[in-house]
Every structure is written in structure tokens, then in C-alpha cells.
């Protein structure tokens, strides 16, 4: 099955991190915010961070979160490192500035 350009853009759109944890937001956005606040974590750690923000969150939610993060990982929208039977996910944020310089004389025309 071939995706149209619009379908492809929708399916593989970049992840947008919410500016805050909002209990009324969709579960996916809350999970991404929790992952971003941790920097790097597996599904269970993301759920535990969400529990800090939302103490009443249901335990069955962890299964959905793990599946959601794995789906993003499979699409290449999240980076991850396999760690035993789980994956430690991260958003690949640059946290240190690049070093060095660019020599304008050596740039291709």
C-alpha cells in the first residue's frame, strides 16, 4: 500500500513536546512530556513520572504507554537503546553546543 504525500506527512510528523503537563490533554502528549522531562527512560519510568504529575492515573495505562513509545521508536520518531527486555527511549535533544567552526573557503558552491 502506497501512502499519499499527505498521509505520509500525517503518519510521520515530528513529535511536538507540550509546554506543560496538562491532565486534560491526550494521553500521548502527556507521555511525551513525561519522557522529555526525564531525558531518557523506558516505558515504566515514563509511567512513573506521569504518576507524579497525575496520582490518579490508572495502572492499565502503562501498557498503552509502552506500546505508544515502541510505535514511535519503530517509525524512527524516537531514539532508543535496547536494555534487556525493554528499550530506553530519548528524544535526541542536543544538550551541548557543537564545537569547531566552518571554513567558508571549503564549502561547495
GIFENMO-V796136 format. One record per run of one state. SS is the DSSP state (H for helix, E for strand, L for the rest). FROM is the first residue (numbers start at 0). LEN is the number of residues. If there is no record, write none. Layout:
SS,FROM,LEN ; SS,FROM,LEN
This chain:
L,0,4 ; H,4,7 ; L,11,15 ; H,26,12 ; L,38,1 ; E,39,2 ; L,41,1 ; H,42,11 ; L,53,7 ; H,60,15 ; L,75,3 ; E,78,5 ; L,83,2 ; E,85,5 ; L,90,13 ; H,103,3 ; L,106,3
